[in-house]
Amino acid sequence: MQSNKGSYKGIYRNGVVHPEEPVAVSDGQKVIFSLVEPEVPENQSDTEEIAEGWLQLRQIIEDCQIETGVSDLAHQHDHYLHGTPKQES
């Protein structure tokens, strides 16, 4: 474990700070922490990162899709999944 002196990186989730590495701190010990701006890669903006994520998702969908030959699958999914009567168009 690291010494309890110094700065540490971590993530705040659901009201709790989670250090990225072990820290030698006793249970109940008081600490001070500072909030910093999230790190953004110099060559990529948030918008580009989001767009890249959507492109990756689209590629996964395209890679996983199959032709079923069923033309009303989206409209009649309950019929095909659960055996319910077909809905009228």
PDB file of N, CA, C and O in Angstrom:
ATOM      1  N   MET A   1       0.828  -1.188   0.000  1.00  0.00           N
ATOM      2  CA  MET A   1       0.000   0.000   0.000  1.00  0.00           C
ATOM      3  C   MET A   1       0.863   1.238   0.000  1.00  0.00           C
ATOM      4  O   MET A   1       1.993   1.242   0.488  1.00  0.00           O
ATOM      5  N   GLN A   2       0.300   2.280  -0.558  1.00  0.00           N
ATOM      6  CA  GLN A   2       0.996   3.552  -0.652  1.00  0.00           C
ATOM      7  C   GLN A   2       0.940   4.295   0.679  1.00  0.00           C
ATOM      8  O   GLN A   2       0.105   3.999   1.534  1.00  0.00           O
ATOM      9  N   SER A   3       1.828   5.252   0.841  1.00  0.00           N
ATOM     10  CA  SER A   3       1.779   6.153   1.991  1.00  0.00           C
ATOM     11  C   SER A   3       0.494   6.956   1.926  1.00  0.00           C
ATOM     12  O   SER A   3      -0.073   7.137   0.848  1.00  0.00           O
ATOM     13  N   ASN A   4       0.023   7.445   3.086  1.00  0.00           N
ATOM     14  CA  ASN A   4      -1.212   8.217   3.075  1.00  0.00           C
ATOM     15  C   ASN A   4      -0.978   9.686   2.767  1.00  0.00           C
ATOM     16  O   ASN A   4      -1.901  10.490   2.896  1.00  0.00           O
ATOM     17  N   LYS A   5       0.236  10.060   2.360  1.00  0.00           N
ATOM     18  CA  LYS A   5       0.525  11.437   1.975  1.00  0.00           C
ATOM     19  C   LYS A   5       0.569  11.521   0.462  1.00  0.00           C
ATOM     20  O   LYS A   5       1.027  10.591  -0.201  1.00  0.00           O
ATOM     21  N   GLY A   6       0.096  12.629  -0.086  1.00  0.00           N
ATOM     22  CA  GLY A   6       0.163  12.819  -1.524  1.00  0.00           C
ATOM     23  C   GLY A   6      -1.208  12.926  -2.152  1.00  0.00           C
ATOM     24  O   GLY A   6      -2.225  12.973  -1.461  1.00  0.00           O
ATOM     25  N   SER A   7      -1.219  12.963  -3.451  1.00  0.00           N
ATOM     26  CA  SER A   7      -2.456  13.068  -4.218  1.00  0.00           C
ATOM     27  C   SER A   7      -2.738  11.747  -4.906  1.00  0.00           C
ATOM     28  O   SER A   7      -1.822  11.021  -5.293  1.00  0.00           O
ATOM     29  N   TYR A   8      -4.017  11.447  -5.051  1.00  0.00           N
ATOM     30  CA  TYR A   8      -4.422  10.210  -5.692  1.00  0.00           C
ATOM     31  C   TYR A   8      -5.563  10.500  -6.646  1.00  0.00           C
ATOM     32  O   TYR A   8      -6.381  11.383  -6.389  1.00  0.00           O
ATOM     33  N   LYS A   9      -5.625   9.773  -7.731  1.00  0.00           N
ATOM     34  CA  LYS A   9      -6.741   9.891  -8.662  1.00  0.00           C
ATOM     35  C   LYS A   9      -7.812   8.904  -8.262  1.00  0.00           C
ATOM     36  O   LYS A   9      -7.523   7.855  -7.687  1.00  0.00           O
ATOM     37  N   GLY A  10      -9.065   9.248  -8.573  1.00  0.00           N
ATOM     38  CA  GLY A  10     -10.166   8.361  -8.275  1.00  0.00           C
ATOM     39  C   GLY A  10     -11.405   8.797  -9.043  1.00  0.00           C
ATOM     40  O   GLY A  10     -11.364   9.748  -9.822  1.00  0.00           O
ATOM     41  N   ILE A  11     -12.496   8.096  -8.816  1.00  0.00           N
ATOM     42  CA  ILE A  11     -13.765   8.380  -9.485  1.00  0.00           C
ATOM     43  C   ILE A  11     -14.849   8.478  -8.421  1.00  0.00           C
ATOM     44  O   ILE A  11     -14.879   7.681  -7.483  1.00  0.00           O
ATOM     45  N   TYR A  12     -15.731   9.448  -8.565  1.00  0.00           N
ATOM     46  CA  TYR A  12     -16.855   9.644  -7.655  1.00  0.00           C
ATOM     47  C   TYR A  12     -18.082   8.994  -8.255  1.00  0.00           C
ATOM     48  O   TYR A  12     -18.509   9.357  -9.351  1.00  0.00           O
ATOM     49  N   ARG A  13     -18.663   8.020  -7.534  1.00  0.00           N
ATOM     50  CA  ARG A  13     -19.868   7.321  -7.998  1.00  0.00           C
ATOM     51  C   ARG A  13     -20.819   7.120  -6.826  1.00  0.00           C
ATOM     52  O   ARG A  13     -20.427   6.636  -5.765  1.00  0.00           O
ATOM     53  N   ASN A  14     -22.067   7.498  -7.036  1.00  0.00           N
ATOM     54  CA  ASN A  14     -23.116   7.258  -6.038  1.00  0.00           C
ATOM     55  C   ASN A  14     -22.734   7.715  -4.641  1.00  0.00           C
ATOM     56  O   ASN A  14     -22.981   7.011  -3.662  1.00  0.00           O
ATOM     57  N   GLY A  15     -22.129   8.899  -4.548  1.00  0.00           N
ATOM     58  CA  GLY A  15     -21.810   9.480  -3.247  1.00  0.00           C
ATOM     59  C   GLY A  15     -20.541   8.967  -2.599  1.00  0.00           C
ATOM     60  O   GLY A  15     -20.278   9.287  -1.439  1.00  0.00           O
ATOM     61  N   VAL A  16     -19.736   8.172  -3.317  1.00  0.00           N
ATOM     62  CA  VAL A  16     -18.517   7.595  -2.750  1.00  0.00           C
ATOM     63  C   VAL A  16     -17.352   7.851  -3.700  1.00  0.00           C
ATOM     64  O   VAL A  16     -17.482   7.683  -4.912  1.00  0.00           O
ATOM     65  N   VAL A  17     -16.204   8.262  -3.140  1.00  0.00           N
ATOM     66  CA  VAL A  17     -14.992   8.425  -3.938  1.00  0.00           C
ATOM     67  C   VAL A  17     -14.260   7.094  -3.957  1.00  0.00           C
ATOM     68  O   VAL A  17     -13.982   6.521  -2.903  1.00  0.00           O
ATOM     69  N   HIS A  18     -13.945   6.600  -5.147  1.00  0.00           N
ATOM     70  CA  HIS A  18     -13.245   5.328  -5.332  1.00  0.00           C
ATOM     71  C   HIS A  18     -11.839   5.618  -5.866  1.00  0.00           C
ATOM     72  O   HIS A  18     -11.701   6.005  -7.026  1.00  0.00           O
ATOM     73  N   PRO A  19     -10.792   5.439  -5.049  1.00  0.00           N
ATOM     74  CA  PRO A  19      -9.423   5.673  -5.538  1.00  0.00           C
ATOM     75  C   PRO A  19      -9.054   4.667  -6.627  1.00  0.00           C
ATOM     76  O   PRO A  19      -9.512   3.525  -6.614  1.00  0.00           O
ATOM     77  N   GLU A  20      -8.219   5.112  -7.568  1.00  0.00           N
ATOM     78  CA  GLU A  20      -7.764   4.223  -8.634  1.00  0.00           C
ATOM     79  C   GLU A  20      -6.685   3.259  -8.159  1.00  0.00           C
ATOM     80  O   GLU A  20      -6.413   2.267  -8.836  1.00  0.00           O
ATOM     81  N   GLU A  21      -6.068   3.523  -7.020  1.00  0.00           N
ATOM     82  CA  GLU A  21      -5.031   2.666  -6.481  1.00  0.00           C
ATOM     83  C   GLU A  21      -5.215   2.577  -4.969  1.00  0.00           C
ATOM     84  O   GLU A  21      -5.851   3.454  -4.385  1.00  0.00           O
ATOM     85  N   PRO A  22      -4.679   1.546  -4.320  1.00  0.00           N
ATOM     86  CA  PRO A  22      -4.829   1.426  -2.870  1.00  0.00           C
ATOM     87  C   PRO A  22      -4.205   2.608  -2.136  1.00  0.00           C
ATOM     88  O   PRO A  22      -3.159   3.121  -2.533  1.00  0.00           O
ATOM     89  N   VAL A  23      -4.860   3.028  -1.063  1.00  0.00           N
ATOM     90  CA  VAL A  23      -4.381   4.136  -0.245  1.00  0.00           C
ATOM     91  C   VAL A  23      -4.420   3.679   1.209  1.00  0.00           C
ATOM     92  O   VAL A  23      -5.423   3.125   1.659  1.00  0.00           O
ATOM     93  N   ALA A  24      -3.327   3.911   1.951  1.00  0.00           N
ATOM     94  CA  ALA A  24      -3.258   3.507   3.361  1.00  0.00           C
ATOM     95  C   ALA A  24      -3.986   4.545   4.212  1.00  0.00           C
ATOM     96  O   ALA A  24      -3.389   5.523   4.662  1.00  0.00           O
ATOM     97  N   VAL A  25      -5.278   4.320   4.425  1.00  0.00           N
ATOM     98  CA  VAL A  25      -6.092   5.221   5.227  1.00  0.00           C
ATOM     99  C   VAL A  25      -6.886   4.374   6.211  1.00  0.00           C
ATOM    100  O   VAL A  25      -7.453   3.344   5.846  1.00  0.00           O
ATOM    101  N   SER A  26      -6.918   4.819   7.461  1.00  0.00           N
ATOM    102  CA  SER A  26      -7.698   4.090   8.473  1.00  0.00           C
ATOM    103  C   SER A  26      -9.169   4.395   8.296  1.00  0.00           C
ATOM    104  O   SER A  26      -9.535   5.498   7.890  1.00  0.00           O
ATOM    105  N   ASP A  27     -10.022   3.417   8.602  1.00  0.00           N
ATOM    106  CA  ASP A  27     -11.460   3.613   8.524  1.00  0.00           C
ATOM    107  C   ASP A  27     -11.853   4.755   9.456  1.00  0.00           C
ATOM    108  O   ASP A  27     -11.480   4.758  10.629  1.00  0.00           O
ATOM    109  N   GLY A  28     -12.596   5.710   8.944  1.00  0.00           N
ATOM    110  CA  GLY A  28     -13.026   6.858   9.733  1.00  0.00           C
ATOM    111  C   GLY A  28     -12.047   8.020   9.724  1.00  0.00           C
ATOM    112  O   GLY A  28     -12.356   9.089  10.251  1.00  0.00           O
ATOM    113  N   GLN A  29     -10.870   7.831   9.134  1.00  0.00           N
ATOM    114  CA  GLN A  29      -9.880   8.908   9.080  1.00  0.00           C
ATOM    115  C   GLN A  29     -10.388  10.028   8.183  1.00  0.00           C
ATOM    116  O   GLN A  29     -10.944   9.765   7.117  1.00  0.00           O
ATOM    117  N   LYS A  30     -10.201  11.275   8.606  1.00  0.00           N
ATOM    118  CA  LYS A  30     -10.630  12.409   7.797  1.00  0.00           C
ATOM    119  C   LYS A  30      -9.648  12.618   6.650  1.00  0.00           C
ATOM    120  O   LYS A  30      -8.438  12.461   6.811  1.00  0.00           O
ATOM    121  N   VAL A  31     -10.187  12.970   5.504  1.00  0.00           N
ATOM    122  CA  VAL A  31      -9.370  13.214   4.316  1.00  0.00           C
ATOM    123  C   VAL A  31      -9.834  14.504   3.653  1.00  0.00           C
ATOM    124  O   VAL A  31     -10.927  15.000   3.928  1.00  0.00           O
ATOM    125  N   ILE A  32      -8.995  15.037   2.782  1.00  0.00           N
ATOM    126  CA  ILE A  32      -9.346  16.191   1.959  1.00  0.00           C
ATOM    127  C   ILE A  32      -9.199  15.752   0.513  1.00  0.00           C
ATOM    128  O   ILE A  32      -8.202  15.126   0.155  1.00  0.00           O
ATOM    129  N   PHE A  33     -10.173  16.069  -0.318  1.00  0.00           N
ATOM    130  CA  PHE A  33     -10.031  15.755  -1.735  1.00  0.00           C
ATOM    131  C   PHE A  33     -10.430  16.965  -2.558  1.00  0.00           C
ATOM    132  O   PHE A  33     -11.218  17.801  -2.118  1.00  0.00           O
ATOM    133  N   SER A  34      -9.876  17.048  -3.759  1.00  0.00           N
ATOM    134  CA  SER A  34     -10.132  18.158  -4.670  1.00  0.00           C
ATOM    135  C   SER A  34     -10.804  17.633  -5.919  1.00  0.00           C
ATOM    136  O   SER A  34     -10.501  16.531  -6.376  1.00  0.00           O
ATOM    137  N   LEU A  35     -11.708  18.408  -6.469  1.00  0.00           N
ATOM    138  CA  LEU A  35     -12.351  18.041  -7.728  1.00  0.00           C
ATOM    139  C   LEU A  35     -11.574  18.669  -8.870  1.00  0.00           C
ATOM    140  O   LEU A  35     -11.174  19.831  -8.793  1.00  0.00           O
ATOM    141  N   VAL A  36     -11.363  17.908  -9.920  1.00  0.00           N
ATOM    142  CA  VAL A  36     -10.644  18.388 -11.097  1.00  0.00           C
ATOM    143  C   VAL A  36     -11.494  18.130 -12.327  1.00  0.00           C
ATOM    144  O   VAL A  36     -12.385  17.281 -12.312  1.00  0.00           O
ATOM    145  N   GLU A  37     -11.217  18.858 -13.381  1.00  0.00           N
ATOM    146  CA  GLU A  37     -11.910  18.642 -14.649  1.00  0.00           C
ATOM    147  C   GLU A  37     -11.488  17.304 -15.226  1.00  0.00           C
ATOM    148  O   GLU A  37     -10.319  16.932 -15.125  1.00  0.00           O
ATOM    149  N   PRO A  38     -12.424  16.567 -15.835  1.00  0.00           N
ATOM    150  CA  PRO A  38     -12.050  15.290 -16.468  1.00  0.00           C
ATOM    151  C   PRO A  38     -11.000  15.521 -17.548  1.00  0.00           C
ATOM    152  O   PRO A  38     -11.004  16.543 -18.235  1.00  0.00           O
ATOM    153  N   GLU A  39     -10.113  14.559 -17.681  1.00  0.00           N
ATOM    154  CA  GLU A  39      -9.080  14.652 -18.707  1.00  0.00           C
ATOM    155  C   GLU A  39      -9.656  14.314 -20.073  1.00  0.00           C
ATOM    156  O   GLU A  39     -10.309  13.285 -20.246  1.00  0.00           O
ATOM    157  N   VAL A  40      -9.411  15.183 -21.036  1.00  0.00           N
ATOM    158  CA  VAL A  40      -9.845  14.955 -22.409  1.00  0.00           C
ATOM    159  C   VAL A  40      -8.582  14.840 -23.256  1.00  0.00           C
ATOM    160  O   VAL A  40      -7.715  15.711 -23.192  1.00  0.00           O
ATOM    161  N   PRO A  41      -8.469  13.783 -24.043  1.00  0.00           N
ATOM    162  CA  PRO A  41      -7.288  13.663 -24.902  1.00  0.00           C
ATOM    163  C   PRO A  41      -7.112  14.914 -25.757  1.00  0.00           C
ATOM    164  O   PRO A  41      -8.086  15.479 -26.254  1.00  0.00           O
ATOM    165  N   GLU A  42      -5.875  15.336 -25.921  1.00  0.00           N
ATOM    166  CA  GLU A  42      -5.584  16.562 -26.659  1.00  0.00           C
ATOM    167  C   GLU A  42      -6.084  16.532 -28.093  1.00  0.00           C
ATOM    168  O   GLU A  42      -6.477  17.568 -28.629  1.00  0.00           O
ATOM    169  N   ASN A  43      -6.078  15.387 -28.711  1.00  0.00           N
ATOM    170  CA  ASN A  43      -6.427  15.293 -30.126  1.00  0.00           C
ATOM    171  C   ASN A  43      -7.875  14.878 -30.370  1.00  0.00           C
ATOM    172  O   ASN A  43      -8.249  14.593 -31.508  1.00  0.00           O
ATOM    173  N   GLN A  44      -8.697  14.841 -29.315  1.00  0.00           N
ATOM    174  CA  GLN A  44     -10.060  14.356 -29.519  1.00  0.00           C
ATOM    175  C   GLN A  44     -11.010  15.090 -28.572  1.00  0.00           C
ATOM    176  O   GLN A  44     -10.804  15.083 -27.359  1.00  0.00           O
ATOM    177  N   SER A  45     -12.035  15.714 -29.114  1.00  0.00           N
ATOM    178  CA  SER A  45     -13.014  16.408 -28.287  1.00  0.00           C
ATOM    179  C   SER A  45     -14.078  15.427 -27.814  1.00  0.00           C
ATOM    180  O   SER A  45     -14.155  14.302 -28.307  1.00  0.00           O
ATOM    181  N   ASP A  46     -14.898  15.856 -26.859  1.00  0.00           N
ATOM    182  CA  ASP A  46     -15.982  15.004 -26.365  1.00  0.00           C
ATOM    183  C   ASP A  46     -16.927  14.623 -27.497  1.00  0.00           C
ATOM    184  O   ASP A  46     -17.375  13.479 -27.575  1.00  0.00           O
ATOM    185  N   THR A  47     -17.229  15.568 -28.366  1.00  0.00           N
ATOM    186  CA  THR A  47     -18.152  15.310 -29.469  1.00  0.00           C
ATOM    187  C   THR A  47     -17.605  14.228 -30.394  1.00  0.00           C
ATOM    188  O   THR A  47     -18.345  13.344 -30.826  1.00  0.00           O
ATOM    189  N   GLU A  48     -16.322  14.298 -30.694  1.00  0.00           N
ATOM    190  CA  GLU A  48     -15.715  13.280 -31.559  1.00  0.00           C
ATOM    191  C   GLU A  48     -15.726  11.919 -30.887  1.00  0.00           C
ATOM    192  O   GLU A  48     -15.939  10.902 -31.547  1.00  0.00           O
ATOM    193  N   GLU A  49     -15.496  11.890 -29.570  1.00  0.00           N
ATOM    194  CA  GLU A  49     -15.493  10.623 -28.835  1.00  0.00           C
ATOM    195  C   GLU A  49     -16.883   9.997 -28.840  1.00  0.00           C
ATOM    196  O   GLU A  49     -17.015   8.784 -29.004  1.00  0.00           O
ATOM    197  N   ILE A  50     -17.912  10.805 -28.663  1.00  0.00           N
ATOM    198  CA  ILE A  50     -19.289  10.307 -28.693  1.00  0.00           C
ATOM    199  C   ILE A  50     -19.632   9.786 -30.082  1.00  0.00           C
ATOM    200  O   ILE A  50     -20.218   8.713 -30.223  1.00  0.00           O
ATOM    201  N   ALA A  51     -19.261  10.554 -31.110  1.00  0.00           N
ATOM    202  CA  ALA A  51     -19.532  10.138 -32.479  1.00  0.00           C
ATOM    203  C   ALA A  51     -18.829   8.810 -32.785  1.00  0.00           C
ATOM    204  O   ALA A  51     -19.394   7.942 -33.451  1.00  0.00           O
ATOM    205  N   GLU A  52     -17.606   8.660 -32.298  1.00  0.00           N
ATOM    206  CA  GLU A  52     -16.871   7.412 -32.521  1.00  0.00           C
ATOM    207  C   GLU A  52     -17.582   6.239 -31.841  1.00  0.00           C
ATOM    208  O   GLU A  52     -17.637   5.140 -32.393  1.00  0.00           O
ATOM    209  N   GLY A  53     -18.123   6.471 -30.651  1.00  0.00           N
ATOM    210  CA  GLY A  53     -18.867   5.431 -29.939  1.00  0.00           C
ATOM    211  C   GLY A  53     -20.096   4.992 -30.713  1.00  0.00           C
ATOM    212  O   GLY A  53     -20.395   3.800 -30.790  1.00  0.00           O
ATOM    213  N   TRP A  54     -20.817   5.964 -31.294  1.00  0.00           N
ATOM    214  CA  TRP A  54     -21.998   5.624 -32.088  1.00  0.00           C
ATOM    215  C   TRP A  54     -21.619   4.839 -33.330  1.00  0.00           C
ATOM    216  O   TRP A  54     -22.324   3.909 -33.721  1.00  0.00           O
ATOM    217  N   LEU A  55     -20.502   5.212 -33.955  1.00  0.00           N
ATOM    218  CA  LEU A  55     -20.045   4.464 -35.129  1.00  0.00           C
ATOM    219  C   LEU A  55     -19.694   3.020 -34.759  1.00  0.00           C
ATOM    220  O   LEU A  55     -19.986   2.090 -35.511  1.00  0.00           O
ATOM    221  N   GLN A  56     -19.072   2.847 -33.604  1.00  0.00           N
ATOM    222  CA  GLN A  56     -18.737   1.496 -33.157  1.00  0.00           C
ATOM    223  C   GLN A  56     -20.003   0.685 -32.883  1.00  0.00           C
ATOM    224  O   GLN A  56     -20.075  -0.493 -33.234  1.00  0.00           O
ATOM    225  N   LEU A  57     -20.999   1.313 -32.259  1.00  0.00           N
ATOM    226  CA  LEU A  57     -22.263   0.626 -31.994  1.00  0.00           C
ATOM    227  C   LEU A  57     -22.953   0.236 -33.303  1.00  0.00           C
ATOM    228  O   LEU A  57     -23.448  -0.883 -33.439  1.00  0.00           O
ATOM    229  N   ARG A  58     -22.983   1.157 -34.257  1.00  0.00           N
ATOM    230  CA  ARG A  58     -23.596   0.864 -35.556  1.00  0.00           C
ATOM    231  C   ARG A  58     -22.895  -0.316 -36.231  1.00  0.00           C
ATOM    232  O   ARG A  58     -23.547  -1.166 -36.837  1.00  0.00           O
ATOM    233  N   GLN A  59     -21.566  -0.365 -36.126  1.00  0.00           N
ATOM    234  CA  GLN A  59     -20.808  -1.459 -36.743  1.00  0.00           C
ATOM    235  C   GLN A  59     -21.150  -2.784 -36.080  1.00  0.00           C
ATOM    236  O   GLN A  59     -21.294  -3.800 -36.761  1.00  0.00           O
ATOM    237  N   ILE A  60     -21.281  -2.782 -34.748  1.00  0.00           N
ATOM    238  CA  ILE A  60     -21.650  -4.010 -34.025  1.00  0.00           C
ATOM    239  C   ILE A  60     -23.021  -4.502 -34.482  1.00  0.00           C
ATOM    240  O   ILE A  60     -23.213  -5.696 -34.714  1.00  0.00           O
ATOM    241  N   ILE A  61     -23.974  -3.575 -34.610  1.00  0.00           N
ATOM    242  CA  ILE A  61     -25.320  -3.943 -35.054  1.00  0.00           C
ATOM    243  C   ILE A  61     -25.278  -4.535 -36.457  1.00  0.00           C
ATOM    244  O   ILE A  61     -25.914  -5.554 -36.727  1.00  0.00           O
ATOM    245  N   GLU A  62     -24.523  -3.893 -37.353  1.00  0.00           N
ATOM    246  CA  GLU A  62     -24.414  -4.402 -38.719  1.00  0.00           C
ATOM    247  C   GLU A  62     -23.751  -5.774 -38.748  1.00  0.00           C
ATOM    248  O   GLU A  62     -24.154  -6.640 -39.524  1.00  0.00           O
ATOM    249  N   ASP A  63     -22.734  -5.978 -37.907  1.00  0.00           N
ATOM    250  CA  ASP A  63     -22.029  -7.261 -37.882  1.00  0.00           C
ATOM    251  C   ASP A  63     -22.913  -8.385 -37.337  1.00  0.00           C
ATOM    252  O   ASP A  63     -22.745  -9.544 -37.716  1.00  0.00           O
ATOM    253  N   CYS A  64     -23.845  -8.052 -36.458  1.00  0.00           N
ATOM    254  CA  CYS A  64     -24.648  -9.072 -35.786  1.00  0.00           C
ATOM    255  C   CYS A  64     -26.015  -9.319 -36.432  1.00  0.00           C
ATOM    256  O   CYS A  64     -26.691 -10.286 -36.078  1.00  0.00           O
ATOM    257  N   GLN A  65     -26.427  -8.477 -37.358  1.00  0.00           N
ATOM    258  CA  GLN A  65     -27.759  -8.651 -37.928  1.00  0.00           C
ATOM    259  C   GLN A  65     -27.793  -9.863 -38.863  1.00  0.00           C
ATOM    260  O   GLN A  65     -26.801 -10.211 -39.504  1.00  0.00           O
ATOM    261  N   ILE A  66     -28.971 -10.490 -38.916  1.00  0.00           N
ATOM    262  CA  ILE A  66     -29.165 -11.623 -39.806  1.00  0.00           C
ATOM    263  C   ILE A  66     -30.482 -11.444 -40.543  1.00  0.00           C
ATOM    264  O   ILE A  66     -31.399 -10.792 -40.043  1.00  0.00           O
ATOM    265  N   GLU A  67     -30.570 -12.013 -41.710  1.00  0.00           N
ATOM    266  CA  GLU A  67     -31.800 -11.964 -42.501  1.00  0.00           C
ATOM    267  C   GLU A  67     -32.669 -13.138 -42.074  1.00  0.00           C
ATOM    268  O   GLU A  67     -32.282 -14.295 -42.241  1.00  0.00           O
ATOM    269  N   THR A  68     -33.851 -12.842 -41.521  1.00  0.00           N
ATOM    270  CA  THR A  68     -34.745 -13.901 -41.028  1.00  0.00           C
ATOM    271  C   THR A  68     -35.768 -14.330 -42.065  1.00  0.00           C
ATOM    272  O   THR A  68     -36.319 -15.428 -41.978  1.00  0.00           O
ATOM    273  N   GLY A  69     -36.027 -13.469 -43.052  1.00  0.00           N
ATOM    274  CA  GLY A  69     -37.061 -13.774 -44.025  1.00  0.00           C
ATOM    275  C   GLY A  69     -38.456 -13.464 -43.511  1.00  0.00           C
ATOM    276  O   GLY A  69     -39.440 -13.706 -44.211  1.00  0.00           O
ATOM    277  N   VAL A  70     -38.557 -12.936 -42.308  1.00  0.00           N
ATOM    278  CA  VAL A  70     -39.854 -12.603 -41.718  1.00  0.00           C
ATOM    279  C   VAL A  70     -40.056 -11.098 -41.901  1.00  0.00           C
ATOM    280  O   VAL A  70     -39.358 -10.291 -41.287  1.00  0.00           O
ATOM    281  N   SER A  71     -41.017 -10.731 -42.749  1.00  0.00           N
ATOM    282  CA  SER A  71     -41.186  -9.315 -43.094  1.00  0.00           C
ATOM    283  C   SER A  71     -41.888  -8.496 -42.018  1.00  0.00           C
ATOM    284  O   SER A  71     -41.764  -7.272 -42.003  1.00  0.00           O
ATOM    285  N   ASP A  72     -42.626  -9.150 -41.110  1.00  0.00           N
ATOM    286  CA  ASP A  72     -43.359  -8.401 -40.079  1.00  0.00           C
ATOM    287  C   ASP A  72     -42.799  -8.646 -38.676  1.00  0.00           C
ATOM    288  O   ASP A  72     -43.528  -8.530 -37.691  1.00  0.00           O
ATOM    289  N   LEU A  73     -41.530  -8.979 -38.583  1.00  0.00           N
ATOM    290  CA  LEU A  73     -40.930  -9.339 -37.303  1.00  0.00           C
ATOM    291  C   LEU A  73     -41.022  -8.204 -36.282  1.00  0.00           C
ATOM    292  O   LEU A  73     -41.363  -8.459 -35.127  1.00  0.00           O
ATOM    293  N   ALA A  74     -40.734  -6.980 -36.666  1.00  0.00           N
ATOM    294  CA  ALA A  74     -40.787  -5.866 -35.717  1.00  0.00           C
ATOM    295  C   ALA A  74     -42.208  -5.646 -35.217  1.00  0.00           C
ATOM    296  O   ALA A  74     -42.420  -5.450 -34.020  1.00  0.00           O
ATOM    297  N   HIS A  75     -43.181  -5.676 -36.119  1.00  0.00           N
ATOM    298  CA  HIS A  75     -44.575  -5.422 -35.756  1.00  0.00           C
ATOM    299  C   HIS A  75     -45.177  -6.581 -34.947  1.00  0.00           C
ATOM    300  O   HIS A  75     -45.994  -6.354 -34.055  1.00  0.00           O
ATOM    301  N   GLN A  76     -44.782  -7.796 -35.251  1.00  0.00           N
ATOM    302  CA  GLN A  76     -45.374  -8.978 -34.619  1.00  0.00           C
ATOM    303  C   GLN A  76     -44.413  -9.671 -33.643  1.00  0.00           C
ATOM    304  O   GLN A  76     -44.501 -10.883 -33.449  1.00  0.00           O
ATOM    305  N   HIS A  77     -43.512  -8.922 -33.038  1.00  0.00           N
ATOM    306  CA  HIS A  77     -42.489  -9.558 -32.193  1.00  0.00           C
ATOM    307  C   HIS A  77     -43.095 -10.365 -31.050  1.00  0.00           C
ATOM    308  O   HIS A  77     -42.545 -11.411 -30.702  1.00  0.00           O
ATOM    309  N   ASP A  78     -44.209  -9.927 -30.445  1.00  0.00           N
ATOM    310  CA  ASP A  78     -44.828 -10.707 -29.366  1.00  0.00           C
ATOM    311  C   ASP A  78     -45.311 -12.066 -29.879  1.00  0.00           C
ATOM    312  O   ASP A  78     -45.215 -13.074 -29.178  1.00  0.00           O
ATOM    313  N   HIS A  79     -45.823 -12.080 -31.093  1.00  0.00           N
ATOM    314  CA  HIS A  79     -46.277 -13.358 -31.680  1.00  0.00           C
ATOM    315  C   HIS A  79     -45.100 -14.323 -31.838  1.00  0.00           C
ATOM    316  O   HIS A  79     -45.191 -15.494 -31.471  1.00  0.00           O
ATOM    317  N   TYR A  80     -43.989 -13.813 -32.391  1.00  0.00           N
ATOM    318  CA  TYR A  80     -42.847 -14.681 -32.663  1.00  0.00           C
ATOM    319  C   TYR A  80     -42.080 -15.050 -31.389  1.00  0.00           C
ATOM    320  O   TYR A  80     -41.523 -16.144 -31.304  1.00  0.00           O
ATOM    321  N   LEU A  81     -42.046 -14.159 -30.407  1.00  0.00           N
ATOM    322  CA  LEU A  81     -41.322 -14.452 -29.170  1.00  0.00           C
ATOM    323  C   LEU A  81     -42.141 -15.241 -28.157  1.00  0.00           C
ATOM    324  O   LEU A  81     -41.627 -16.154 -27.510  1.00  0.00           O
ATOM    325  N   HIS A  82     -43.431 -14.883 -28.019  1.00  0.00           N
ATOM    326  CA  HIS A  82     -44.241 -15.433 -26.933  1.00  0.00           C
ATOM    327  C   HIS A  82     -45.439 -16.266 -27.401  1.00  0.00           C
ATOM    328  O   HIS A  82     -46.161 -16.826 -26.575  1.00  0.00           O
ATOM    329  N   GLY A  83     -45.652 -16.351 -28.705  1.00  0.00           N
ATOM    330  CA  GLY A  83     -46.762 -17.151 -29.217  1.00  0.00           C
ATOM    331  C   GLY A  83     -48.123 -16.508 -29.075  1.00  0.00           C
ATOM    332  O   GLY A  83     -49.139 -17.194 -29.183  1.00  0.00           O
ATOM    333  N   THR A  84     -48.170 -15.204 -28.834  1.00  0.00           N
ATOM    334  CA  THR A  84     -49.462 -14.523 -28.744  1.00  0.00           C
ATOM    335  C   THR A  84     -50.068 -14.421 -30.138  1.00  0.00           C
ATOM    336  O   THR A  84     -49.345 -14.531 -31.128  1.00  0.00           O
ATOM    337  N   PRO A  85     -51.395 -14.212 -30.237  1.00  0.00           N
ATOM    338  CA  PRO A  85     -52.003 -14.052 -31.564  1.00  0.00           C
ATOM    339  C   PRO A  85     -51.398 -12.834 -32.288  1.00  0.00           C
ATOM    340  O   PRO A  85     -51.018 -11.844 -31.663  1.00  0.00           O
ATOM    341  N   LYS A  86     -51.324 -12.940 -33.612  1.00  0.00           N
ATOM    342  CA  LYS A  86     -50.805 -11.817 -34.395  1.00  0.00           C
ATOM    343  C   LYS A  86     -51.734 -10.604 -34.255  1.00  0.00           C
ATOM    344  O   LYS A  86     -52.956 -10.733 -34.184  1.00  0.00           O
ATOM    345  N   GLN A  87     -51.112  -9.435 -34.220  1.00  0.00           N
ATOM    346  CA  GLN A  87     -51.866  -8.170 -34.180  1.00  0.00           C
ATOM    347  C   GLN A  87     -52.298  -7.805 -35.580  1.00  0.00           C
ATOM    348  O   GLN A  87     -51.611  -8.124 -36.551  1.00  0.00           O
ATOM    349  N   GLU A  88     -53.431  -7.138 -35.691  1.00  0.00           N
ATOM    350  CA  GLU A  88     -53.878  -6.683 -37.010  1.00  0.00           C
ATOM    351  C   GLU A  88     -53.039  -5.502 -37.439  1.00  0.00           C
ATOM    352  O   GLU A  88     -52.590  -4.710 -36.611  1.00  0.00           O
ATOM    353  N   SER A  89     -52.832  -5.389 -38.733  1.00  0.00           N
ATOM    354  CA  SER A  89     -51.996  -4.304 -39.286  1.00  0.00           C
ATOM    355  C   SER A  89     -52.612  -2.974 -39.107  1.00  0.00           C
ATOM    356  O   SER A  89     -52.035  -1.966 -39.516  1.00  0.00           O
TER     357      SER A  89
END
